[in-house]
Amino acid sequence: LGGMAEDKNTPEGQTEAEEWYRKMLALDEQNYLENPCYASRRSLSISYERLGNICRNKNTPEGQAEAVEWYNRLLEVDELNYQEHPCYQSRRALSFTYYRLGNVARDRATPEGRAEAEEWYKKALILDEQNFAENPCYESRRSLSGSYDRLGDIAQDRATPESRAEAEEWYRKSLELNEQNYRENPCYESRR
């Protein structure tokens, strides 16, 4: 129900979604207290992620600060899951958490924010490269392509001739992976 409310793309829908996600969080926290394992932490991380996204979408300094708090909780859980189970899925989850923290930092639109975002994106890149090396499939190429795109965006934000050339290199790497995905699976998702 939270997702349906969020899909309304209205302030009321966002408020309703946040209420549902908080209810889900309460249940996830109870489940985690009763059975602190990978699965219950993963459910907890989904609640943190959704609440962080809702806060980020408020596009206010307070919303951004709240998003960082939720994403930092998410980071703790995803890091613990990765430490206990260093597999494709836990690396992918942690990589996406790094993206989220990078995106919030980049939203600040300051040199410091972009530098912090770049650090997060480089951490994600390391995990995405590892996943791609272990399992060069559609999904891992798509994640790695996303890392290249984000690093290209950061380079482009610097707006110097050198950084534009760097951005183009990142974007060409991304394009290569996307073209490979399209050749192997010419569907809507791979055309985006």
FENGIZI-V73903 format. One record per run of one state. SS is the DSSP state (~ for helix, > for strand, _ for the rest). FROM is the first residue (numbers start at 1). TO is the last residue. If there is no record, write none. Layout:
ss:from:to
SS:FROM:TO
SS:FROM:TO
This chain:
ss:from:to
_:1:1
~:2:6
_:7:10
~:11:34
_:35:37
~:38:56
_:57:60
~:61:84
_:85:87
~:88:107
_:108:110
~:111:134
_:135:137
~:138:158
_:159:160
~:161:184
_:185:187
~:188:191
_:192:192
